[in-house]
């Protein structure tokens, strides 16, 4: 993804990068459900220590299917932190659908922040004003687009000059 965006900015002289999420995203919903299932399991394990230890011992053995994980499961795992952040931001009592809907927005910001953190070309073009980098959410039902604007962390990220791990699923540096 980053290489294609860099090409469009550096070679094709694109003036606007729009990170567009969409409502009803199946991947975000899947990651939200996975996060909530894992959270429920952790809660159960914390309350029932003895039973949890037995469950953990059995699950750490791992099945053959776990060892050959699909690309989809890898994608969902990479999106679990997005769902977790959305859940924390919304607070207790939010439904799965509410968390997933908010996670779409969180993922737009995450993607923008990733582009600014990882790509020196994009960061320099945005800092100079040659390129705008903004987010939006496309409503699949109505066709409307809700423009979110620039990342709240853009000013911080434009001043960053370090190296970042080039993987959205990996341990990407977080800006507080």
LINRA-V71087 format. One record per helix or strand of 2 or more residues. SS is the DSSP state (A for helix, B for strand). FROM is the first residue (numbers start at 1). TO is the last residue. If there is no record, write none. Layout:
ss:from:to
SS:FROM:TO
SS:FROM:TO
This chain:
ss:from:to
A:2:10
B:16:22
A:26:47
A:49:59
A:64:67
A:71:90
A:96:118
A:120:128
B:132:138
B:145:149
A:154:158
